Amino acid sequence: MSLRAIDIKHAEIGQVSSRVDGAIRFAVITPELTLDQRATILGFHGKNVRIMVEPLDVPIEEMVEVESEAEPKSKCQRLRSVLYVWWKQSQNGEPNPKSFQQFYDIKMESIIDKIKDTLD
């Protein structure tokens, strides 16, 4: 699958929040986009992308480059992380296995069984 790059002028940085792991999450507010431009952006959902933020109203003094040695999380790593958050959130009042590993094993078996049930 090939994707097109898109260069959006006059966008704004919206809500910004920091994450526990030191990463930053931010929203980008674009000007009005055509259906084709929106489709291009939507095609990036869940993809590893490069982002450059450059002010248009003032000259820049220098370019700060961020290189990450970490590869994006695999689908398996993402599922494990989501299950961990689920386990942490369900600690309040719901009967649950005491260890995350027990919770993980039970939920993964449940997912596997549901998929196996759909097979011939």
DSSP file (Angstrom, degrees, kcal/mol; ACC not computed):
  #  RESIDUE AA STRUCTURE BP1 BP2  ACC     N-H-->O    O-->H-N    N-H-->O    O-->H-N    TCO  KAPPA ALPHA  PHI   PSI    X-CA   Y-CA   Z-CA
    1    1 A M              0   0    0      0, 0.0     2,-0.4     0, 0.0     0, 0.0   0.000 360.0 360.0 360.0 129.2    0.0    0.0    0.0
    2    2 A S        -     0   0    0      0, 0.0     2,-0.3     0, 0.0     0, 0.0  -0.854 360.0-161.8-107.5 145.1    1.4    3.4   -0.9
    3    3 A L        -     0   0    0     -2,-0.4     2,-0.3    41,-0.0    37,-0.0  -0.864  14.5-127.4-119.7 155.2    0.4    6.6    0.8
    4    4 A R        -     0   0    0     -2,-0.3     2,-0.2    36,-0.1    39,-0.0  -0.745  22.1-125.6 -96.7 150.2    0.8   10.2   -0.3
    5    5 A A        -     0   0    0     -2,-0.3     2,-0.4     2,-0.0    36,-0.1  -0.568  23.1-154.0 -85.5 159.5    2.5   12.8    1.8
    6    6 A I        -     0   0    0     -2,-0.2     2,-0.6    34,-0.1    31,-0.0  -1.000  10.1-158.8-139.3 137.8    0.6   16.0    2.6
    7    7 A D        -     0   0    0     -2,-0.4     2,-0.6     2,-0.0    -2,-0.0  -0.958  14.0-166.5-116.4 111.0    1.9   19.5    3.5
    8    8 A I        -     0   0    0     -2,-0.6     3,-0.5    22,-0.0     2,-0.3  -0.880   3.9-157.9-105.8 117.7   -0.7   21.6    5.3
    9    9 A K  S    S+     0   0    0     -2,-0.6    -2,-0.0     1,-0.2     0, 0.0  -0.669  71.4  20.7 -90.2 148.5    0.0   25.3    5.6
   10   10 A H  S    S+     0   0    0     -2,-0.3    -1,-0.2     1,-0.2     2,-0.2   0.841  81.4 149.1  66.4  38.5   -1.7   27.4    8.3
   11   11 A A        -     0   0    0     -3,-0.5     2,-0.3    19,-0.1    19,-0.2  -0.569  35.4-138.3 -90.3 164.2   -2.6   24.6   10.7
   12   12 A E  E     -A   29   0A   0     17,-2.7    17,-3.2    -2,-0.2     2,-0.6  -0.932  12.4-121.3-123.1 148.2   -2.7   25.2   14.5
   13   13 A I  E     -A   28   0A   0     -2,-0.3    15,-0.2    15,-0.2     3,-0.1  -0.796  39.2-177.4 -83.0 125.7   -1.5   23.1   17.4
   14   14 A G  E     +     0   0A   0     13,-3.5    -1,-0.1    -2,-0.6    14,-0.1   0.349  48.0   3.5 -95.9-132.3   -4.6   22.5   19.6
   15   15 A Q  E     -     0   0A   0     11,-0.1    12,-2.0     1,-0.0     2,-0.4  -0.277  66.0-165.7 -58.9 135.4   -4.8   20.6   22.9
   16   16 A V  E     +A   26   0A   0     10,-0.2     2,-0.3    -3,-0.1    10,-0.2  -0.986  12.1 168.5-126.2 134.1   -1.4   19.5   24.2
   17   17 A S  E     -A   25   0A   0      8,-2.8     8,-3.2    -2,-0.4     2,-0.3  -0.992  26.8-128.5-143.1 152.2   -0.8   16.9   27.0
   18   18 A S  E     -A   24   0A   0     -2,-0.3     2,-0.3     6,-0.2     6,-0.2  -0.720  20.6-140.5 -99.1 152.0    2.2   15.1   28.4
   19   19 A R    >   -     0   0    0      4,-2.9     3,-1.9    -2,-0.3    -1,-0.0  -0.702  24.9-110.8-108.5 161.5    2.2   11.3   28.9
   20   20 A V  T 3  S+     0   0    0      1,-0.3    -1,-0.1    -2,-0.3    -2,-0.0   0.831 116.1  58.5 -60.0 -34.1    3.8    9.3   31.7
   21   21 A D  T 3  S-     0   0    0      1,-0.1    -1,-0.3     2,-0.0     3,-0.1   0.395 123.4-101.1 -80.6   5.5    6.5    7.9   29.4
   22   22 A G  S <  S+     0   0    0     -3,-1.9    -2,-0.1     1,-0.3    -1,-0.1   0.374  83.1 127.7  92.9  -4.8    7.7   11.5   28.5
   23   23 A A        -     0   0    0     -5,-0.1    -4,-2.9     1,-0.0     2,-0.4  -0.357  53.0-131.5 -78.6 165.0    6.0   11.6   25.2
   24   24 A I  E     -A   18   0A   0     -6,-0.2     2,-0.5    -3,-0.1    -6,-0.2  -0.950  11.1-157.9-118.6 139.0    3.7   14.5   24.2
   25   25 A R  E     +A   17   0A   0     -8,-3.2    -8,-2.8    -2,-0.4     2,-0.3  -0.968  21.7 167.5-113.5 131.8    0.2   14.1   22.6
   26   26 A F  E     -A   16   0A   0     -2,-0.5     2,-0.3   -10,-0.2   -10,-0.2  -0.993  28.6-131.4-144.7 154.0   -1.2   17.0   20.7
   27   27 A A  E     -     0   0A   0    -12,-2.0   -13,-3.5    -2,-0.3     2,-0.5  -0.772  15.8-145.3-100.9 147.0   -4.0   17.8   18.3
   28   28 A V  E     -A   13   0A   0     -2,-0.3     2,-0.7   -15,-0.2   -15,-0.2  -0.959   5.4-154.6-113.3 127.9   -3.6   19.5   15.0
   29   29 A I  E     -A   12   0A   0    -17,-3.2   -17,-2.7    -2,-0.5    -2,-0.0  -0.905  18.4-163.0-103.5 116.1   -6.4   21.8   13.8
   30   30 A T        -     0   0    0     -2,-0.7   -19,-0.1   -19,-0.2     3,-0.1  -0.507  21.6-108.8 -93.8 161.5   -6.3   22.1   10.0
   31   31 A P        -     0   0    0      0, 0.0    -1,-0.1     0, 0.0   -20,-0.0  -0.258  69.0 -56.2 -69.7 177.5   -7.9   24.7    7.7
   32   32 A E        -     0   0    0      1,-0.0     2,-0.3    -2,-0.0     0, 0.0  -0.329  65.7-157.7 -56.7 136.9  -10.8   23.4    5.7
   33   33 A L        -     0   0    0     -3,-0.1     2,-0.1     1,-0.0    -1,-0.0  -0.871  14.0-117.4-119.1 152.5   -9.8   20.4    3.7
   34   34 A T     >  -     0   0    0     -2,-0.3     4,-2.6     1,-0.1     5,-0.2  -0.334  37.5-102.8 -75.5 167.7  -11.2   18.8    0.5
   35   35 A L  H  > S+     0   0    0      1,-0.2     4,-2.4     2,-0.2     5,-0.2   0.902 124.6  51.1 -58.2 -41.2  -12.5   15.2    0.7
   36   36 A D  H  > S+     0   0    0      2,-0.2     4,-2.0     1,-0.2    -1,-0.2   0.905 110.4  48.0 -64.4 -42.4   -9.3   14.0   -1.0
   37   37 A Q  H  > S+     0   0    0      2,-0.2     4,-2.1     1,-0.2    -2,-0.2   0.902 112.0  49.9 -65.7 -40.6   -7.1   15.8    1.5
   38   38 A R  H  X S+     0   0    0     -4,-2.6     4,-2.9     1,-0.2    -2,-0.2   0.903 108.8  52.4 -63.1 -40.8   -9.2   14.4    4.4
   39   39 A A  H  X S+     0   0    0     -4,-2.4     4,-1.7    -5,-0.2    -1,-0.2   0.890 107.1  53.1 -62.2 -38.8   -8.9   10.9    2.9
   40   40 A T  H  < S+     0   0    0     -4,-2.0     4,-0.5     2,-0.2    -1,-0.2   0.940 111.6  45.1 -60.9 -47.1   -5.1   11.4    2.8
   41   41 A I  H >< S+     0   0    0     -4,-2.1     3,-1.8     1,-0.2     4,-0.3   0.930 111.1  52.8 -62.6 -46.0   -4.9   12.3    6.5
   42   42 A L  H >< S+     0   0    0     -4,-2.9     3,-1.4     1,-0.3    -1,-0.2   0.805  99.3  65.1 -61.2 -28.8   -7.3    9.5    7.5
   43   43 A G  T 3< S+     0   0    0     -4,-1.7    -1,-0.3     1,-0.3    -2,-0.2   0.702  94.1  60.8 -65.8 -19.2   -5.0    7.1    5.6
   44   44 A F  T X  S+     0   0    0     -3,-1.8     3,-2.8    -4,-0.5    -1,-0.3   0.578  73.2 126.6 -83.1 -10.1   -2.2    7.9    8.1
   45   45 A H  T <  S+     0   0    0     -3,-1.4     3,-0.1    -4,-0.3    -3,-0.0  -0.258  85.1   3.4 -54.8 126.3   -4.3    6.6   11.1
   46   46 A G  T 3  S+     0   0    0      1,-0.3    -1,-0.3     0, 0.0     2,-0.3   0.497 106.1 122.8  77.6   4.7   -2.2    4.1   13.0
   47   47 A K  S <  S-     0   0    0     -3,-2.8     2,-0.6     1,-0.0    -1,-0.3  -0.667  70.5-111.9 -99.5 154.2    0.8    4.6   10.8
   48   48 A N        +     0   0    0     -2,-0.3     2,-0.3    -3,-0.1    -3,-0.0  -0.759  51.4 173.0 -81.2 118.2    4.3    5.6   11.8
   49   49 A V        -     0   0    0     -2,-0.6     2,-0.4    -5,-0.0    -5,-0.0  -0.777  34.2-119.3-126.8 167.8    4.8    9.1   10.3
   50   50 A R        -     0   0    0     -2,-0.3     2,-0.4     2,-0.0    -2,-0.0  -0.911  28.0-164.8-105.4 135.8    7.2   12.0   10.4
   51   51 A I        -     0   0    0     -2,-0.4     2,-0.4     2,-0.0    -2,-0.0  -0.983   8.5-174.6-124.9 132.3    6.0   15.3   11.7
   52   52 A M        -     0   0    0     -2,-0.4     2,-0.5     2,-0.0    -2,-0.0  -0.995   6.3-164.3-122.9 128.4    7.6   18.7   11.3
   53   53 A V        +     0   0    0     -2,-0.4    -2,-0.0     2,-0.0   -40,-0.0  -0.962  15.4 169.9-115.0 122.2    6.2   21.7   13.0
   54   54 A E        -     0   0    0     -2,-0.5     2,-0.1     9,-0.0    -2,-0.0  -0.996  32.6-122.6-135.6 127.8    7.4   25.1   11.7
   55   55 A P        -     0   0    0      0, 0.0     5,-0.1     0, 0.0    -2,-0.0  -0.448  16.7-166.2 -68.7 142.2    6.1   28.5   12.6
   56   56 A L  S    S+     0   0    0     -2,-0.1     4,-0.0     1,-0.1   -47,-0.0   0.661  80.9  56.7 -99.5 -20.0    4.9   30.6    9.6
   57   57 A D  S    S+     0   0    0      1,-0.1    -1,-0.1     2,-0.0     0, 0.0   0.694 111.0  33.3 -88.1 -20.1    4.6   34.0   11.3
   58   58 A V  S    S-     0   0    0      0, 0.0    -1,-0.1     0, 0.0     2,-0.1  -0.963  88.2-101.3-135.8 150.9    8.2   34.3   12.6
   59   59 A P        -     0   0    0      0, 0.0     2,-0.3     0, 0.0    -3,-0.1  -0.400  39.4-119.9 -69.5 149.0   11.6   33.1   11.3
   60   60 A I        -     0   0    0      1,-0.1     3,-0.1    -5,-0.1    -6,-0.0  -0.661  12.5-156.7 -89.8 146.9   13.1   30.0   12.9
   61   61 A E  S    S-     0   0    0      1,-0.3     2,-0.3    -2,-0.3    -1,-0.1   0.824  73.1 -14.2 -88.1 -36.5   16.4   30.2   14.8
   62   62 A E        -     0   0    0      2,-0.0     2,-0.5     0, 0.0    -1,-0.3  -0.981  63.8-111.3-159.7 163.3   17.2   26.5   14.5
   63   63 A M        -     0   0    0     -2,-0.3     2,-0.6    -3,-0.1    -9,-0.0  -0.911  25.2-152.5-103.4 124.7   15.7   23.1   13.7
   64   64 A V        -     0   0    0     -2,-0.5     2,-0.4     2,-0.0    -2,-0.0  -0.871  13.1-159.1 -96.2 121.7   15.4   20.7   16.6
   65   65 A E        -     0   0    0     -2,-0.6     2,-0.6     2,-0.0    -2,-0.0  -0.856   5.9-160.0-105.4 136.7   15.5   17.1   15.4
   66   66 A V        -     0   0    0     -2,-0.4     2,-0.5     2,-0.0    -2,-0.0  -0.961   8.6-174.6-115.6 114.7   14.1   14.2   17.4
   67   67 A E        -     0   0    0     -2,-0.6     2,-0.5     2,-0.0     3,-0.1  -0.934   8.8-157.6-107.7 130.5   15.5   10.8   16.5
   68   68 A S        -     0   0    0     -2,-0.5    -2,-0.0     1,-0.1     0, 0.0  -0.925  15.0-164.5-110.7 129.9   13.9    7.9   18.3
   69   69 A E        +     0   0    0     -2,-0.5     2,-0.3     2,-0.1    -1,-0.1   0.717  68.3  95.2 -78.4 -21.5   15.7    4.6   18.7
   70   70 A A  S    S-     0   0    0     -3,-0.1    -2,-0.1     1,-0.0     3,-0.1  -0.517  71.7-138.7 -75.7 132.9   12.5    2.9   19.6
   71   71 A E        -     0   0    0     -2,-0.3     3,-0.1     1,-0.1    -2,-0.1  -0.526  38.6 -87.3 -78.2 155.4   10.5    1.2   16.9
   72   72 A P        -     0   0    0      0, 0.0    -1,-0.1     0, 0.0   -24,-0.0  -0.304  57.7 -89.1 -60.9 152.0    6.7    1.7   17.0
   73   73 A K        -     0   0    0      1,-0.1     2,-0.1    -3,-0.1    -3,-0.0  -0.328  40.9-122.0 -64.0 142.1    4.9   -0.8   19.1
   74   74 A S     >  -     0   0    0      1,-0.1     4,-2.5    -3,-0.1     5,-0.2  -0.329  28.6-104.9 -73.2 166.0    3.8   -4.0   17.4
   75   75 A K  H  > S+     0   0    0      1,-0.2     4,-2.4     2,-0.2     5,-0.2   0.883 124.1  53.2 -59.8 -37.9    0.2   -4.9   17.5
   76   76 A C  H  > S+     0   0    0      2,-0.2     4,-2.3     1,-0.2    -1,-0.2   0.916 109.4  47.1 -64.2 -43.9    1.0   -7.6   20.1
   77   77 A Q  H  > S+     0   0    0      2,-0.2     4,-2.2     1,-0.2    -2,-0.2   0.888 111.9  51.1 -65.1 -39.1    2.7   -5.0   22.3
   78   78 A R  H  X S+     0   0    0     -4,-2.5     4,-2.4     2,-0.2    -2,-0.2   0.912 109.8  49.5 -64.5 -42.4   -0.2   -2.6   21.9
   79   79 A L  H  X S+     0   0    0     -4,-2.4     4,-2.6     1,-0.2    -2,-0.2   0.919 110.7  50.2 -63.2 -43.2   -2.7   -5.3   22.9
   80   80 A R  H  X S+     0   0    0     -4,-2.3     4,-2.0     1,-0.2    -1,-0.2   0.912 111.0  49.5 -61.2 -42.1   -0.6   -6.2   26.0
   81   81 A S  H  X S+     0   0    0     -4,-2.2     4,-2.1     2,-0.2    -2,-0.2   0.905 111.3  48.5 -63.5 -42.0   -0.5   -2.5   27.0
   82   82 A V  H  X S+     0   0    0     -4,-2.4     4,-2.4     1,-0.2    -2,-0.2   0.911 110.7  50.8 -65.3 -41.9   -4.3   -2.1   26.5
   83   83 A L  H  X S+     0   0    0     -4,-2.6     4,-2.6     1,-0.2    -1,-0.2   0.874 108.2  53.6 -63.1 -35.9   -4.9   -5.3   28.6
   84   84 A Y  H  X S+     0   0    0     -4,-2.0     4,-2.7     2,-0.2    -2,-0.2   0.931 109.2  47.2 -64.3 -44.8   -2.7   -3.9   31.3
   85   85 A V  H  X S+     0   0    0     -4,-2.1     4,-2.7     2,-0.2     5,-0.2   0.910 111.9  51.5 -62.4 -41.3   -4.6   -0.6   31.5
   86   86 A W  H  X S+     0   0    0     -4,-2.4     4,-1.8     2,-0.2    -2,-0.2   0.924 110.8  48.2 -59.2 -45.9   -7.9   -2.7   31.6
   87   87 A W  H  < S+     0   0    0     -4,-2.6     4,-0.2     2,-0.2    -2,-0.2   0.922 112.6  48.2 -61.2 -46.0   -6.5   -4.7   34.4
   88   88 A K  H >< S+     0   0    0     -4,-2.7     3,-1.1     1,-0.2    -2,-0.2   0.913 113.7  46.7 -62.5 -43.1   -5.4   -1.6   36.4
   89   89 A Q  H >< S+     0   0    0     -4,-2.7     3,-0.7     1,-0.2    -1,-0.2   0.795 109.2  54.7 -70.9 -27.7   -8.8    0.1   35.9
   90   90 A S  T 3X S+     0   0    0     -4,-1.8     4,-0.6     1,-0.2    -1,-0.2   0.357  80.6  91.5 -90.3   7.9  -10.7   -3.0   36.9
   91   91 A Q  T <4  +     0   0    0     -3,-1.1     2,-1.1    -4,-0.2    -1,-0.2   0.713  66.2  90.1 -70.3 -19.7   -8.9   -3.4   40.2
   92   92 A N  T <4 S-     0   0    0     -3,-0.7    -1,-0.1    -4,-0.2    -4,-0.0  -0.676 115.7 -36.5 -86.8  96.7  -11.6   -1.2   41.8
   93   93 A G  T  4 S+     0   0    0     -2,-1.1    -1,-0.2     1,-0.2    -2,-0.1   0.116 105.9 110.3  87.5 -22.2  -14.4   -3.5   43.1
   94   94 A E  S  < S-     0   0    0     -4,-0.6     2,-0.3     1,-0.1    -1,-0.2  -0.734  76.6-111.7 -91.8 133.9  -14.5   -6.1   40.3
   95   95 A P        +     0   0    0      0, 0.0    -3,-0.1     0, 0.0    -1,-0.1  -0.472  55.1 159.9 -63.5 127.2  -13.2   -9.6   41.2
   96   96 A N        -     0   0    0     -2,-0.3    -3,-0.0    -5,-0.1     7,-0.0  -0.977  47.9 -86.0-146.4 152.1  -10.0  -10.0   39.2
   97   97 A P        -     0   0    0      0, 0.0     6,-0.1     0, 0.0     0, 0.0  -0.349  40.2-127.3 -57.5 146.3   -6.9  -12.1   39.3
   98   98 A K  S    S+     0   0    0      4,-0.0     2,-0.3     5,-0.0     3,-0.0   0.844  88.2  54.8 -70.0 -33.5   -4.4  -10.6   41.6
   99   99 A S  S  > S-     0   0    0      1,-0.1     4,-1.9     0, 0.0     5,-0.1  -0.750  77.4-132.6-104.4 151.4   -1.5  -10.5   39.1
  100  100 A F  H  > S+     0   0    0     -2,-0.3     4,-3.4     1,-0.2     5,-0.2   0.889 107.4  60.3 -62.8 -38.3   -1.5   -9.0   35.7
  101  101 A Q  H  > S+     0   0    0      1,-0.2     4,-2.4     2,-0.2    -1,-0.2   0.894 105.5  47.4 -59.7 -39.9    0.0  -12.1   34.2
  102  102 A Q  H  > S+     0   0    0      2,-0.2     4,-2.4     1,-0.2    -1,-0.2   0.938 114.1  47.4 -63.8 -46.2   -3.0  -14.2   35.3
  103  103 A F  H  X S+     0   0    0     -4,-1.9     4,-2.6     1,-0.2     5,-0.2   0.923 112.6  49.8 -59.1 -46.2   -5.4  -11.5   33.9
  104  104 A Y  H  X S+     0   0    0     -4,-3.4     4,-2.8     1,-0.2     5,-0.2   0.921 110.6  49.2 -60.0 -47.5   -3.4  -11.4   30.7
  105  105 A D  H  X S+     0   0    0     -4,-2.4     4,-2.2    -5,-0.2    -1,-0.2   0.915 112.9  47.2 -60.4 -44.7   -3.4  -15.2   30.3
  106  106 A I  H  X S+     0   0    0     -4,-2.4     4,-2.0     2,-0.2    -2,-0.2   0.937 115.2  44.7 -63.4 -47.6   -7.2  -15.4   30.9
  107  107 A K  H  X S+     0   0    0     -4,-2.6     4,-2.4     2,-0.2    -2,-0.2   0.892 112.8  50.6 -67.4 -39.9   -8.0  -12.6   28.5
  108  108 A M  H  X S+     0   0    0     -4,-2.8     4,-2.7    -5,-0.2    -1,-0.2   0.909 110.4  49.7 -65.1 -41.0   -5.7  -13.9   25.7
  109  109 A E  H  X S+     0   0    0     -4,-2.2     4,-2.8    -5,-0.2    -1,-0.2   0.898 110.4  51.6 -62.2 -39.6   -7.2  -17.3   26.0
  110  110 A S  H  X S+     0   0    0     -4,-2.0     4,-2.3     2,-0.2    -2,-0.2   0.919 111.2  46.6 -62.9 -44.3  -10.6  -15.7   25.7
  111  111 A I  H  X S+     0   0    0     -4,-2.4     4,-2.0     2,-0.2    -2,-0.2   0.926 113.7  48.7 -63.0 -45.6   -9.6  -13.8   22.6
  112  112 A I  H  X S+     0   0    0     -4,-2.7     4,-2.7     1,-0.2    -2,-0.2   0.920 111.2  50.0 -61.3 -45.0   -8.1  -16.9   21.1
  113  113 A D  H  X S+     0   0    0     -4,-2.8     4,-2.2     1,-0.2    -1,-0.2   0.899 108.9  52.1 -61.8 -41.5  -11.2  -19.0   21.8
  114  114 A K  H  X S+     0   0    0     -4,-2.3     4,-0.6     2,-0.2    -1,-0.2   0.901 112.6  45.0 -62.8 -40.2  -13.5  -16.4   20.2
  115  115 A I  H >< S+     0   0    0     -4,-2.0     3,-1.0     1,-0.2     4,-0.5   0.910 111.4  52.5 -69.6 -41.9  -11.4  -16.4   17.1
  116  116 A K  H >< S+     0   0    0     -4,-2.7     3,-1.3     1,-0.3    -2,-0.2   0.861 102.0  61.2 -61.0 -35.1  -11.2  -20.2   17.0
  117  117 A D  H 3< S+     0   0    0     -4,-2.2    -1,-0.3     1,-0.3    -2,-0.2   0.756 100.5  54.6 -63.9 -23.6  -15.0  -20.3   17.3
  118  118 A T  T << S+     0   0    0     -3,-1.0    -1,-0.3    -4,-0.6    -2,-0.2   0.606  92.5  93.1 -85.2 -10.7  -15.3  -18.4   14.0
  119  119 A L    <         0   0    0     -3,-1.3    -3,-0.0    -4,-0.5     0, 0.0  -0.445 360.0 360.0 -82.5 156.1  -13.1  -21.0   12.1
  120  120 A D              0   0    0     -2,-0.1    -1,-0.1     0, 0.0    -3,-0.1   0.466 360.0 360.0 -72.5 360.0  -14.5  -24.0   10.2
